[in-house]
Amino acid sequence: MDQCVTVERELEKVLQKFSGYGQLCERSLEELIQYAGGLRREILQTENQDGDLSGTISLVMTQCCKRIKDTVQKLASEHKDIHSSVSRVGKAIDKNFDSDISSVGIDGCWQADSQRILNQVMVEHFFRQGMLDVAEELCQESGLSIDQSQKEPFVELNRILEALKVRVLRPALEWAVSNREMLMAQNSSLEFKLHRLYFISLLMGGTANQREALQYAKNFQPFALNHQKDIQVLMGSLVYLRQGIENSPYVHLLDANQWADICDIFTRDACALLGLSVESPLSVSFSAGCVALPALINIKAVIEQRQCTGVWNQKDELPIEVDLGKKCWYHSIFACPILRQQTTDNNPPMKLVCGHIISRDALNKMFNGSK
């Protein structure tokens, strides 16, 4: 991450210089055009019948040419400075990123079954992003067979999200009402917040929507127990319809951030109903790889330098522990207090009669030792 920040800092410098250079060019050229235009009008007014230019006009023309030449040289010098800044970005990328990351790969890790799983993960990611054409093309090229039932939920999810992004609530409300029981079972506030946003949109219409807003308030009845205070605030805002909600103590109801929040809430609850993680597994794996890659490159270099063979020869285990941060913690990790090893699917934790928990390998050793 530090490497990315360093490169981004250099890139921002280049963008700032580009912006400044563009403004300088525009301003300088505009001044030259005005100056040359004024000089041309002056020449036309003072031109002799014989067509000869006076000494004063000739001197002014010489000064004009010199000014144009100086401006061009100045702009060219500024342009060269931008070139050096662009080259520094390339040097920063070369310095902070290793162009060859193949050294940390393990031969044979992408076998037929693993490749099929990777293709499935990529297809699911494209479905999540609404890139249906790309996903279907990948299915054809890789020979994957995806049922229509697997694609339809993502199509509907993206359709509703696109509507929410342009502040159209109707598709999301229809989906929430049809899935009300399951949303209630997971204590979701999605449907209430959708009704709340629609009610606020009616408030923004002023007194012309007062009757419709009061009628729509009946939709809050199923949520009165859990959202009583919020409903009271919404009802209180009706008093200020005549002067406008934006000029009342309820101006916070018009906060634009709540539209971004409703998109996040819908994505989270919809994925929960579909039995999916909120974030794409491909995105999570890619982010984790970016965090782990520098440490893996360093340990690989040390292994090769010291000629330590056999240290990194397992496909399902790394030679060092890589801290990915709490964001990537999805389950607890148990280490056997007897063997000092983390438990796995093949060596799960076992609870003894006394209440202590050890690994199955430790239990087998204790059993074989007649303990």
DAFENCOR-V925931 format. One record per pair of residues at least 6 apart in sequence whose C-alpha atoms are under 6 Angstrom apart, sorted by the first residue. I is the first residue (numbers start at 1). J is the second residue. Records with the same first field share a line. If there is no record, write none. Layout:
I = J ; J
This chain:
3 = 96
7 = 92
10 = 89
14 = 85
123 = 135
125 = 280
126 = 135
127 = 154
128 = 154
130 = 158
160 = 171 ; 172
176 = 191
202 = 209 ; 213
206 = 241
207 = 241 ; 242
245 = 251
268 = 278
271 = 278
312 = 319
334 = 342
335 = 341 ; 342 ; 343
336 = 358 ; 359
347 = 360
348 = 359 ; 360
349 = 358 ; 359
350 = 357 ; 358 ; 359 ; 360
351 = 357
